[in-house]
């Protein structure tokens, strides 16, 4: 049988009903998954977009790859599912059970979350080691990368919007759950950075996508080096706080690392400058988010007028030729790693998944990422008892000075732009905390009170001299990837925190 014929034979017909016998069990199972975006909304329809068997029909266990369209109260999303199929489910896989098929090609068999099955997880890596197509699925890799055969897979715990598998101590595979047409930035940007010679980000070594008729390919998964022995930036900051230790050396080095990534992205991908109309639209979007949040969070209303001043000032600046480029898009301490050699790496370039993919791929001012990190220092300080405001101020200053050391320009020299993005971030945090973690609402509210006050001329506070000179450092040619990193502060409502 030819490869094309074999690929066609693997595509599965599940019956005339959109998902046939799988539909009832998926309707019950999907809303319980942490990565499901439609929580709180009733599923109105499930649509089969694609179905491919990754193993021959007679194999046991079997592995079924599905792309499923989900309509829920006016929203429409596409999800990637990898379902295992067995006549009998071993006790170790009982938590992965989705249900038992009562009819159709899998009648009488257990259907379960396939990524939890080591045998099926190993198969996925083998597909990535051998580029090629299977139905609409396309597997590709960096020909220079050495991907070992059959390392032991294990799922990464604490996942949120995606699922990840660690293979031995060498690689980690991120499987995107909510997918859409177009290259995912978590593949596009690290590849561009690797081509530019930037070693601050683990370079993808393999990936797979779906090529559907009449649409751009959908990025489905990315395999990257696993940064064994790295410290999650958020957890490291909390440990230093708890020990009463200085963190300015690390903050300074992180500022330099962030600037290196921004500089490499600006050199590798198109840049632009905001004109007055674009700046006005940017400020209008921030103002609209503020108004919506004030309606939802009563405690924010007394500060609304003062906060709006930050956005009015941005609109009045008429753009001033603000540079816009590709950025991380969702940067905070939980998206950073201090590697075993003491240098910093940035991870998770997917951007804010609540935003449409096309928006996440647009150039934006780099200060958006900077504001995310500065707010993250404040979150860390306020999670500590007693509150350590000087620690946060010193870290914020050290980060900005480290950034300026690389780019030649301190982010605080653009106070209107920086204040607008910090304010927008704090407003977003207030909305998130109000919905999901009311006990944390005091953290963004403290920033909101500060940001709503009339702004005095900026003075740059000089932090203590770092005890250890910050080393710019870089990743080794074959770095590793993080341990489970938790998102320390706000994620969109569809990304519930642990």
JORAZI-V224049 format. One record per backbone hydrogen bond with DSSP energy under -0.5 kcal/mol. CO is the residue of the C=O (numbers start at 0). NH is the residue of the N-H. Records with the same first field share a line. If there is no record, write none. Layout:
CO=NH / NH
This chain:
1=5
2=6
3=7
4=8
5=9
6=9 / 10
7=10
9=52
11=13
16=19
18=21
19=22
21=25
22=26
23=27
24=28
25=29
26=30
28=31
29=32
32=35
35=38
37=40
41=43 / 72
44=70
46=48 / 68
49=66
50=11
51=53 / 64
55=58
61=84
62=53 / 54 / 64
63=65 / 82
64=51
65=67 / 80
66=48 / 49
67=78
68=46
69=71 / 76
70=43 / 44
71=74
74=71
76=69
77=178
78=67 / 80
80=65 / 82
81=113 / 114
82=63
83=111
84=60 / 61
85=109
87=89
89=92
90=93
92=95
93=96
95=112
98=110
100=107
102=105
103=106
105=108
108=100
109=85
110=97 / 98
111=83 / 113
112=115
113=116
115=117
116=120
117=121
118=122
119=123
120=124
121=125
122=126
123=127
124=128
125=129
128=130
131=138
133=136
135=210
136=133
137=208
138=131
139=206
140=142
141=144
144=146
145=147
151=167
153=165
154=156
155=158
160=176 / 177
162=174
163=155
164=172
165=153 / 167
166=169 / 170
169=225
170=166
171=173 / 223
172=164 / 174
173=175 / 221
174=162
176=79 / 178
178=77
181=218
183=186 / 187
184=188 / 189
186=190
187=191
188=192
189=193
190=194
191=195
192=197
193=196
196=198
198=474
199=345
202=224
204=141
205=222
206=139
207=219 / 220
208=137
209=211 / 217
211=214
216=181 / 218
217=209
219=175
220=207
221=173 / 223
222=204 / 205
223=171
224=226
225=227
226=229
229=231
230=337
231=235
232=236
233=237
234=238
235=239
236=240
237=241
238=242
239=244
240=243
246=250
247=251
248=252
249=253
250=254
251=255
252=256
253=257
254=258
255=259
256=260
257=261
258=262
259=263
260=264
261=265
262=266
263=267
264=268
271=323
273=320
274=278
275=279
276=280
277=281
278=282
279=283
280=284
281=285
282=286
283=287
284=288
285=289
286=290
287=291
288=292
289=293
290=294
291=295
292=296
295=297
296=299 / 300
297=300
299=302
300=303
302=306
303=307
304=308
306=309 / 310
307=311
308=312
309=313
310=314
311=315
312=316
313=316 / 318
314=317
317=319
318=321
321=273
323=271
324=363
331=334
332=232 / 233 / 335
334=346
335=232
336=338 / 344
337=230
338=341
342=338
344=336
347=350
350=352
351=354
355=359
356=360
358=361
363=324
364=367
365=368 / 369
366=370
367=371
368=372
369=373
370=374
371=375
372=376
373=377
374=378
375=379
376=380
377=381
378=382
379=382
380=383 / 387
386=388
387=391
388=392
389=393
390=394
391=395
392=396
393=397
394=398
395=399
396=400
397=401
398=402
399=403
400=404
401=405
402=405 / 406
403=407
409=412
410=413
413=417
414=418
415=419
416=420
417=421
418=422
419=423
420=424
421=425
422=426
423=427
424=428
425=429
426=430
427=431
428=432
429=433
430=434
431=435 / 436
432=436
436=439
437=440
439=442 / 443
440=444
441=445
442=446
443=447
444=448
445=449
446=450
447=451
448=452
449=452
458=460
460=462
469=471
475=478
479=226
483=485
485=487
491=494
